[in-house]
């Protein structure tokens, strides 16, 4: 329930569809798994770019 509410908030803040929020989260986890975040501090990047 809380996860869905958080996704809805992200969708509203970034003005994107819920499916794009899911994609953003999926990509974040994949990037962390392969170590390609480019940030050693483990913080999320300030900007997100969704290709579509």
Backbone as XML, in Angstrom:
<?xml version="1.0"?>
<chain id="A" units="angstrom">
  <residue number="1" name="UNK">
    <atom name="N" x="0.818" y="-1.198" z="0.000"/>
    <atom name="CA" x="0.000" y="0.000" z="0.000"/>
    <atom name="C" x="0.868" y="1.271" z="0.000"/>
  </residue>
  <residue number="2" name="UNK">
    <atom name="N" x="1.867" y="1.301" z="0.878"/>
    <atom name="CA" x="2.737" y="2.470" z="0.937"/>
    <atom name="C" x="3.566" y="2.616" z="-0.336"/>
  </residue>
  <residue number="3" name="UNK">
    <atom name="N" x="3.974" y="1.490" z="-0.899"/>
    <atom name="CA" x="4.749" y="1.529" z="-2.139"/>
    <atom name="C" x="3.921" y="2.131" z="-3.269"/>
  </residue>
  <residue number="4" name="UNK">
    <atom name="N" x="2.679" y="1.730" z="-3.370"/>
    <atom name="CA" x="1.812" y="2.274" z="-4.416"/>
    <atom name="C" x="1.608" y="3.776" z="-4.232"/>
  </residue>
  <residue number="5" name="UNK">
    <atom name="N" x="1.442" y="4.211" z="-3.000"/>
    <atom name="CA" x="1.285" y="5.645" z="-2.728"/>
    <atom name="C" x="2.554" y="6.397" z="-3.123"/>
  </residue>
  <residue number="6" name="UNK">
    <atom name="N" x="3.720" y="5.813" z="-2.812"/>
    <atom name="CA" x="4.985" y="6.450" z="-3.173"/>
    <atom name="C" x="5.137" y="6.538" z="-4.690"/>
  </residue>
  <residue number="7" name="UNK">
    <atom name="N" x="4.731" y="5.485" z="-5.392"/>
    <atom name="CA" x="4.795" y="5.502" z="-6.857"/>
    <atom name="C" x="3.887" y="6.582" z="-7.429"/>
  </residue>
  <residue number="8" name="UNK">
    <atom name="N" x="2.699" y="6.727" z="-6.864"/>
    <atom name="CA" x="1.774" y="7.759" z="-7.335"/>
    <atom name="C" x="2.339" y="9.156" z="-7.100"/>
  </residue>
  <residue number="9" name="UNK">
    <atom name="N" x="3.011" y="9.342" z="-5.977"/>
    <atom name="CA" x="3.629" y="10.637" z="-5.690"/>
    <atom name="C" x="4.740" y="10.918" z="-6.691"/>
  </residue>
  <residue number="10" name="UNK">
    <atom name="N" x="5.589" y="9.916" z="-6.959"/>
    <atom name="CA" x="6.654" y="10.101" z="-7.951"/>
    <atom name="C" x="6.081" y="10.434" z="-9.324"/>
  </residue>
  <residue number="11" name="UNK">
    <atom name="N" x="5.025" y="9.736" z="-9.708"/>
    <atom name="CA" x="4.398" y="9.991" z="-11.002"/>
    <atom name="C" x="3.887" y="11.425" z="-11.088"/>
  </residue>
  <residue number="12" name="UNK">
    <atom name="N" x="3.317" y="11.897" z="-10.010"/>
    <atom name="CA" x="2.791" y="13.259" z="-10.000"/>
    <atom name="C" x="3.917" y="14.286" z="-10.008"/>
  </residue>
  <residue number="13" name="UNK">
    <atom name="N" x="4.943" y="14.061" z="-9.205"/>
    <atom name="CA" x="6.064" y="15.003" z="-9.125"/>
    <atom name="C" x="6.799" y="15.103" z="-10.457"/>
  </residue>
  <residue number="14" name="UNK">
    <atom name="N" x="7.072" y="13.947" z="-11.081"/>
    <atom name="CA" x="7.810" y="13.941" z="-12.337"/>
    <atom name="C" x="6.899" y="14.087" z="-13.555"/>
  </residue>
  <residue number="15" name="UNK">
    <atom name="N" x="5.575" y="14.122" z="-13.301"/>
    <atom name="CA" x="4.583" y="14.232" z="-14.382"/>
    <atom name="C" x="4.767" y="13.125" z="-15.419"/>
  </residue>
  <residue number="16" name="UNK">
    <atom name="N" x="4.823" y="11.880" z="-14.904"/>
    <atom name="CA" x="4.986" y="10.712" z="-15.760"/>
    <atom name="C" x="3.940" y="9.667" z="-15.391"/>
  </residue>
  <residue number="17" name="UNK">
    <atom name="N" x="3.816" y="8.639" z="-16.247"/>
    <atom name="CA" x="2.870" y="7.551" z="-15.982"/>
    <atom name="C" x="3.429" y="6.596" z="-14.941"/>
  </residue>
  <residue number="18" name="UNK">
    <atom name="N" x="2.537" y="5.859" z="-14.270"/>
    <atom name="CA" x="2.963" y="4.882" z="-13.272"/>
    <atom name="C" x="3.884" y="3.826" z="-13.889"/>
  </residue>
  <residue number="19" name="UNK">
    <atom name="N" x="3.636" y="3.461" z="-15.126"/>
    <atom name="CA" x="4.506" y="2.483" z="-15.784"/>
    <atom name="C" x="5.927" y="3.027" z="-15.927"/>
  </residue>
  <residue number="20" name="UNK">
    <atom name="N" x="6.059" y="4.335" z="-16.114"/>
    <atom name="CA" x="7.384" y="4.943" z="-16.208"/>
    <atom name="C" x="8.078" y="4.965" z="-14.849"/>
  </residue>
  <residue number="21" name="UNK">
    <atom name="N" x="7.300" y="5.124" z="-13.784"/>
    <atom name="CA" x="7.864" y="5.048" z="-12.435"/>
    <atom name="C" x="8.409" y="3.645" z="-12.198"/>
  </residue>
  <residue number="22" name="UNK">
    <atom name="N" x="7.632" y="2.630" z="-12.568"/>
    <atom name="CA" x="8.086" y="1.251" z="-12.422"/>
    <atom name="C" x="9.392" y="1.026" z="-13.195"/>
  </residue>
  <residue number="23" name="UNK">
    <atom name="N" x="9.460" y="1.562" z="-14.394"/>
    <atom name="CA" x="10.659" y="1.426" z="-15.222"/>
    <atom name="C" x="11.846" y="2.137" z="-14.569"/>
  </residue>
  <residue number="24" name="UNK">
    <atom name="N" x="11.614" y="3.322" z="-14.023"/>
    <atom name="CA" x="12.655" y="4.091" z="-13.357"/>
    <atom name="C" x="13.219" y="3.288" z="-12.174"/>
  </residue>
  <residue number="25" name="UNK">
    <atom name="N" x="12.340" y="2.685" z="-11.394"/>
    <atom name="CA" x="12.764" y="1.891" z="-10.242"/>
    <atom name="C" x="13.519" y="0.646" z="-10.699"/>
  </residue>
  <residue number="26" name="UNK">
    <atom name="N" x="12.994" y="-0.025" z="-11.720"/>
    <atom name="CA" x="13.651" y="-1.228" z="-12.243"/>
    <atom name="C" x="15.056" y="-0.910" z="-12.738"/>
  </residue>
  <residue number="27" name="UNK">
    <atom name="N" x="15.192" y="0.171" z="-13.465"/>
    <atom name="CA" x="16.506" y="0.563" z="-13.984"/>
    <atom name="C" x="17.473" y="0.900" z="-12.854"/>
  </residue>
  <residue number="28" name="UNK">
    <atom name="N" x="16.953" y="1.510" z="-11.818"/>
    <atom name="CA" x="17.793" y="1.859" z="-10.665"/>
    <atom name="C" x="18.372" y="0.603" z="-10.025"/>
  </residue>
  <residue number="29" name="UNK">
    <atom name="N" x="17.531" y="-0.413" z="-9.835"/>
    <atom name="CA" x="17.999" y="-1.651" z="-9.230"/>
    <atom name="C" x="18.967" y="-2.388" z="-10.148"/>
  </residue>
  <residue number="30" name="UNK">
    <atom name="N" x="18.701" y="-2.379" z="-11.446"/>
    <atom name="CA" x="19.614" y="-3.025" z="-12.391"/>
    <atom name="C" x="20.968" y="-2.330" z="-12.394"/>
  </residue>
  <residue number="31" name="UNK">
    <atom name="N" x="20.966" y="-1.012" z="-12.364"/>
    <atom name="CA" x="22.212" y="-0.253" z="-12.361"/>
    <atom name="C" x="23.006" y="-0.558" z="-11.095"/>
  </residue>
  <residue number="32" name="UNK">
    <atom name="N" x="22.331" y="-0.691" z="-9.980"/>
    <atom name="CA" x="23.001" y="-1.012" z="-8.724"/>
    <atom name="C" x="23.584" y="-2.414" z="-8.773"/>
  </residue>
  <residue number="33" name="UNK">
    <atom name="N" x="22.850" y="-3.353" z="-9.376"/>
    <atom name="CA" x="23.306" y="-4.732" z="-9.469"/>
    <atom name="C" x="24.583" y="-4.868" z="-10.290"/>
  </residue>
  <residue number="34" name="UNK">
    <atom name="N" x="24.706" y="-4.089" z="-11.356"/>
    <atom name="CA" x="25.891" y="-4.208" z="-12.208"/>
    <atom name="C" x="26.958" y="-3.167" z="-11.861"/>
  </residue>
  <residue number="35" name="UNK">
    <atom name="N" x="26.677" y="-2.359" z="-10.850"/>
    <atom name="CA" x="27.673" y="-1.397" z="-10.381"/>
    <atom name="C" x="27.922" y="-0.241" z="-11.314"/>
  </residue>
  <residue number="36" name="UNK">
    <atom name="N" x="26.927" y="0.134" z="-12.097"/>
    <atom name="CA" x="27.139" y="1.219" z="-13.069"/>
    <atom name="C" x="26.518" y="2.534" z="-12.619"/>
  </residue>
  <residue number="37" name="UNK">
    <atom name="N" x="26.310" y="2.707" z="-11.340"/>
    <atom name="CA" x="25.705" y="3.951" z="-10.851"/>
    <atom name="C" x="26.617" y="5.149" z="-11.063"/>
  </residue>
  <residue number="38" name="UNK">
    <atom name="N" x="27.925" y="4.934" z="-11.023"/>
    <atom name="CA" x="28.840" y="6.043" z="-11.195"/>
    <atom name="C" x="29.013" y="6.856" z="-9.928"/>
  </residue>
  <residue number="39" name="UNK">
    <atom name="N" x="28.300" y="6.502" z="-8.878"/>
    <atom name="CA" x="28.398" y="7.189" z="-7.606"/>
    <atom name="C" x="28.728" y="6.166" z="-6.535"/>
  </residue>
  <residue number="40" name="UNK">
    <atom name="N" x="29.858" y="6.350" z="-5.898"/>
    <atom name="CA" x="30.282" y="5.390" z="-4.895"/>
    <atom name="C" x="29.599" y="5.605" z="-3.556"/>
  </residue>
  <residue number="41" name="UNK">
    <atom name="N" x="28.908" y="6.730" z="-3.370"/>
    <atom name="CA" x="28.277" y="6.996" z="-2.078"/>
    <atom name="C" x="26.914" y="6.315" z="-1.947"/>
  </residue>
  <residue number="42" name="UNK">
    <atom name="N" x="26.431" y="5.691" z="-3.024"/>
    <atom name="CA" x="25.171" y="4.971" z="-2.958"/>
    <atom name="C" x="23.932" y="5.843" z="-3.049"/>
  </residue>
  <residue number="43" name="UNK">
    <atom name="N" x="24.111" y="7.138" z="-3.280"/>
    <atom name="CA" x="22.970" y="8.045" z="-3.370"/>
    <atom name="C" x="22.360" y="8.011" z="-4.760"/>
  </residue>
  <residue number="44" name="UNK">
    <atom name="N" x="21.084" y="8.328" z="-4.836"/>
    <atom name="CA" x="20.400" y="8.408" z="-6.117"/>
    <atom name="C" x="20.878" y="9.648" z="-6.847"/>
  </residue>
  <residue number="45" name="UNK">
    <atom name="N" x="20.911" y="9.603" z="-8.169"/>
    <atom name="CA" x="21.281" y="10.795" z="-8.929"/>
    <atom name="C" x="20.240" y="11.891" z="-8.754"/>
  </residue>
  <residue number="46" name="UNK">
    <atom name="N" x="20.655" y="13.142" z="-8.958"/>
    <atom name="CA" x="19.737" y="14.259" z="-8.809"/>
    <atom name="C" x="18.696" y="14.308" z="-9.921"/>
  </residue>
  <residue number="47" name="UNK">
    <atom name="N" x="19.029" y="13.770" z="-11.078"/>
    <atom name="CA" x="18.135" y="13.833" z="-12.235"/>
    <atom name="C" x="17.886" y="12.453" z="-12.785"/>
  </residue>
  <residue number="48" name="UNK">
    <atom name="N" x="16.701" y="12.278" z="-13.365"/>
    <atom name="CA" x="16.348" y="11.037" z="-14.038"/>
    <atom name="C" x="16.011" y="11.359" z="-15.473"/>
  </residue>
  <residue number="49" name="UNK">
    <atom name="N" x="16.428" y="10.498" z="-16.366"/>
    <atom name="CA" x="16.126" y="10.688" z="-17.768"/>
    <atom name="C" x="15.466" y="9.403" z="-18.281"/>
  </residue>
  <residue number="50" name="UNK">
    <atom name="N" x="14.213" y="9.502" z="-18.651"/>
    <atom name="CA" x="13.499" y="8.354" z="-19.191"/>
    <atom name="C" x="13.494" y="8.447" z="-20.708"/>
  </residue>
  <residue number="51" name="UNK">
    <atom name="N" x="13.999" y="7.406" z="-21.333"/>
    <atom name="CA" x="14.001" y="7.379" z="-22.788"/>
    <atom name="C" x="12.705" y="6.782" z="-23.259"/>
  </residue>
  <residue number="52" name="UNK">
    <atom name="N" x="12.101" y="7.358" z="-24.236"/>
    <atom name="CA" x="10.824" y="6.823" z="-24.676"/>
    <atom name="C" x="10.556" y="7.139" z="-26.032"/>
  </residue>
</chain>
